Amino acid sequence: MTLALSNAALQMLHAWGENTRARSYVHRPTTAAGLQAVFALAQHTGLSIALRGAGQSYGDAALNSEQIVVCLAQMNRITHWSPANGVVELEPGVTLAQLWRHCIGDGWWPPVVSGTMFTSVGGCAAMNIHGKNNWQAGNFAQHILEFTAVLPAGNIVRCSATENSDLFHAIPGSFGMLGCITALRLQLKRIHTGLVSVSALAAPNLRTMLQLLDENKSSSDYVVGWIDAAAGGAGLGRGQVHAATYYAPPFAAAHAQSLQLQHQDLPARIFGVFPAHYAWLGLRLANNAPTLRLVNALKYLSARLQHGRTYLQSLAAFNFLLDYVPDWKRAYRPGGLVQHQSFIAKENALAAYQQLLQACQDARLLPTLAVLKRHKPDSQYAVSYCPDGYSLALDFSAHARTRHRLATLLAQLDQIVVASQGKFYFAKDSALHPAAARASLGAAALRNLTVLKQRCDPENLLQSNLSRRLLPELHAPE
Ligand SMILES: Cc1cc2nc3c(=O)[nH]c(=O)nc-3n(C[C@H](O)[C@H](O)[C@H](O)COP(=O)(O)OP(=O)(O)OC[C@H]3O[C@@H](n4cnc5c(N)ncnc54)[C@H](O)[C@@H]3O)c2cc1C
């Protein structure tokens, strides 16, 4: 198959956070052979290629200005499903929504999911995503039994724990820099109902919040902390912890209907009243400091009143809370939103996160969302970002009028994280500087990644706006 570069393929693509965009030659192969033809086209034209799954990365990880973007959304077939053992074979463009909807009726669930169900499994593998159960279930790639990748030179490699095991631990997490995953075999998680039992716990400050995440680790399958970033002084870092377990009562059959799709569908109305489709308008109206303070204070008050309450929630509702409001990023237009997510070892986390929250308050830039998770190390992968510790994700509006102040604040937050030997996660990044990215990866991992890059992609075809922004040395080794 021979392809030509056509202006008809020129298209404007956005980062999910709509904080940046880029025009590219977009190709949408439907087979591995079609993908190989795009690699041949890149070699022929001297252009680079960025891979793109569902385009749900917050920043520029799947953008490639004036170059080629290969969008894998049309390689989205589930090719084999085995309800007996929960093993699924699928193409990279299958979304998590497609996957869980296919398997839940048989009593299986993806063991690691992102906060939105609209990511693709290829994108989840390429970033080695984490869920609210990371300290226990590890990252997405830990549940891949085998995958196939097309390397930029056109050769196809099959990778598992026993075959090409170095690439099995290098391509996942390497943000699309080594090869394109074209097929995966995943092990799903057995579930007995489509429900989790959630305990809601109030935390009056950050120290208690971290303690609650830790204390609930052994008895829960998921833990997450929602922080009121507006609270200061003794209440700095206060908020609510949700600790959830897969619901498996002795008479699970009584809850069989919870495995049906209609039981998992997110509600069409918020609080049973407002059409979810227009709820972003409400978020937009609330997107200012006084309202954010008020909403956070009311949420914390409600957290105190609900302390210790336990309730059942569908797996989709618990895991994909952010999808309750379709297209909620519209609340941030026209500047978009930026997320700062940092990963810090447990010994340094309290002090570092207190500093981060205080810095936001001092800069008078309130995060619209602040979320804490618990992690375990993912150091078996060539690109690793999870420590035995915590992560804090902070969402900010990128208004034109505060853009400069926000850039200054983000640089300050990065310094605090680097000084605490913390790490960053490229799937969420929009603003990191190369020095911080290198510190996050570590010199040895960067050297190793550069060697792998030369081996898998000697002509340097795979690039993205993010890779050139953060790690230019990957594309121009000495
Ligand atoms: C609302 C929201 C909530 C989120 N919550 C979480 C969360 O809880 N945990 C978490 O870890 N992340 C989270 N994310 C981030 C998201 O999971 C990652 O950015 C993920 O990589 C997006 O998948 P995608 O299919 O959209 O990939 P894209 O954004 O399209 O691409 C991501 C990267 O993968 C590469 N890539 C894509 N497909 C392939 C392939 N087939 N082979 C090789 N490389 C490929 C791309 O080049 C790019 O570098 C969230 C994102 C959003 C928008």
The ligand as a MOL file (V3000), in Angstrom:
LIG
                    3D

  0  0  0     0  0            999 V3000
M  V30 BEGIN CTAB
M  V30 COUNTS 53 58 0 0 0
M  V30 BEGIN ATOM
M  V30 1 C -10.8790 13.3800 32.4940 0
M  V30 2 C -9.5920 12.5990 32.4650 0
M  V30 3 C -9.2590 11.8080 33.5510 0
M  V30 4 C -8.0610 11.0680 33.5210 0
M  V30 5 N -7.7690 10.2830 34.5920 0
M  V30 6 C -6.6200 9.5860 34.6080 0
M  V30 7 C -6.3000 8.7170 35.6870 0
M  V30 8 O -7.0750 8.5740 36.6330 0
M  V30 9 N -5.1250 8.0450 35.6350 0
M  V30 10 C -4.2660 8.1710 34.5880 0
M  V30 11 O -3.2150 7.5200 34.6060 0
M  V30 12 N -4.5400 8.9690 33.5460 0
M  V30 13 C -5.7020 9.6720 33.5300 0
M  V30 14 N -5.9890 10.4740 32.4640 0
M  V30 15 C -5.0050 10.5790 31.3830 0
M  V30 16 C -5.2480 9.5020 30.3300 0
M  V30 17 O -5.5220 8.2620 30.9250 0
M  V30 18 C -3.9750 9.3270 29.4840 0
M  V30 19 O -3.6090 10.5400 28.9160 0
M  V30 20 C -4.1600 8.2850 28.3830 0
M  V30 21 O -2.9090 8.0590 27.7770 0
M  V30 22 C -5.1490 8.7710 27.3300 0
M  V30 23 O -5.4060 7.7370 26.4230 0
M  V30 24 P -5.7110 8.0930 24.9020 0
M  V30 25 O -6.1610 6.8750 24.2360 0
M  V30 26 O -6.6050 9.2600 24.8240 0
M  V30 27 O -4.2540 8.4610 24.4030 0
M  V30 28 P -3.7250 9.7690 23.6750 0
M  V30 29 O -3.9150 10.9320 24.5750 0
M  V30 30 O -4.2960 9.8690 22.3300 0
M  V30 31 O -2.1780 9.4060 23.5960 0
M  V30 32 C -1.4230 9.2750 24.7770 0
M  V30 33 C -0.0140 8.8100 24.4440 0
M  V30 34 O -0.0520 7.4880 24.0030 0
M  V30 35 C 0.5900 7.3490 22.7230 0
M  V30 36 N -0.1660 6.3170 22.0350 0
M  V30 37 C -1.4960 6.3000 21.7970 0
M  V30 38 N -1.8410 5.1470 21.2140 0
M  V30 39 C -0.7190 4.4100 21.0830 0
M  V30 40 C -0.4310 3.1070 20.5650 0
M  V30 41 N -1.3780 2.3340 20.0420 0
M  V30 42 N 0.8460 2.6660 20.6050 0
M  V30 43 C 1.8270 3.4200 21.1490 0
M  V30 44 N 1.6130 4.6640 21.6260 0
M  V30 45 C 0.3510 5.1450 21.6030 0
M  V30 46 C 0.5120 8.7320 22.1210 0
M  V30 47 O 1.5540 8.9640 21.2280 0
M  V30 48 C 0.6440 9.6220 23.3480 0
M  V30 49 O 1.9830 9.8170 23.6890 0
M  V30 50 C -7.1800 11.1750 32.4200 0
M  V30 51 C -7.5430 11.9700 31.3180 0
M  V30 52 C -8.7360 12.6570 31.3380 0
M  V30 53 C -9.1130 13.5020 30.1600 0
M  V30 END ATOM
M  V30 BEGIN BOND
M  V30 1 1 1 2
M  V30 2 1 2 3
M  V30 3 2 2 52
M  V30 4 2 3 4
M  V30 5 1 4 5
M  V30 6 1 4 50
M  V30 7 2 5 6
M  V30 8 1 6 7
M  V30 9 1 6 13
M  V30 10 2 7 8
M  V30 11 1 7 9
M  V30 12 1 9 10
M  V30 13 2 10 11
M  V30 14 1 10 12
M  V30 15 2 12 13
M  V30 16 1 13 14
M  V30 17 1 14 15
M  V30 18 1 14 50
M  V30 19 1 15 16
M  V30 20 1 16 17
M  V30 21 1 16 18
M  V30 22 1 18 19
M  V30 23 1 18 20
M  V30 24 1 20 21
M  V30 25 1 20 22
M  V30 26 1 22 23
M  V30 27 1 23 24
M  V30 28 2 24 25
M  V30 29 1 24 26
M  V30 30 1 24 27
M  V30 31 1 27 28
M  V30 32 2 28 29
M  V30 33 1 28 30
M  V30 34 1 28 31
M  V30 35 1 31 32
M  V30 36 1 32 33
M  V30 37 1 33 34
M  V30 38 1 33 48
M  V30 39 1 34 35
M  V30 40 1 35 36
M  V30 41 1 35 46
M  V30 42 1 36 37
M  V30 43 1 36 45
M  V30 44 2 37 38
M  V30 45 1 38 39
M  V30 46 1 39 40
M  V30 47 2 39 45
M  V30 48 1 40 41
M  V30 49 2 40 42
M  V30 50 1 42 43
M  V30 51 2 43 44
M  V30 52 1 44 45
M  V30 53 1 46 47
M  V30 54 1 46 48
M  V30 55 1 48 49
M  V30 56 2 50 51
M  V30 57 1 51 52
M  V30 58 1 52 53
M  V30 END BOND
M  V30 END CTAB
M  END
